[in-house]
């Protein structure tokens, strides 16, 4: 009978340990879910920033191309007088 009592006590210890482990894992999962939600918000924000930067880069490429055309203009490819050509 004492063996049965010892086994019963051990089973109760295991059940308590299992319950504590489940509680701990639930808390961990909630923390991870919150972290994932925060990361999703960060990704959304970063996506918006990337799109804004993409538009700025395209505008700057256009501006650079226009400035390069102006720099390469001389009397042979524009309406500028020959006296304005670089020596």
Rosetta blueprint (number, residue, H / E / L):
1 X L
2 X H
3 X H
4 X H
5 X H
6 X H
7 X H
8 X H
9 X H
10 X H
11 X H
12 X H
13 X H
14 X H
15 X H
16 X H
17 X H
18 X H
19 X H
20 X H
21 X H
22 X H
23 X H
24 X H
25 X H
26 X H
27 X H
28 X H
29 X H
30 X H
31 X H
32 X H
33 X H
34 X H
35 X H
36 X H
37 X H
38 X H
39 X H
40 X H
41 X H
42 X H
43 X H
44 X H
45 X H
46 X H
47 X H
48 X H
49 X H
50 X H
51 X H
52 X H
53 X H
54 X H
55 X H
56 X H
57 X H
58 X H
59 X H
60 X H
61 X H
62 X H
63 X H
64 X H
65 X H
66 X H
67 X H
68 X H
69 X H
70 X H
71 X H
72 X H
73 X L
74 X L
75 X L
76 X L
77 X L
78 X L
79 X L
80 X L
81 X L
82 X H
83 X H
84 X H
85 X L
86 X L
87 X L
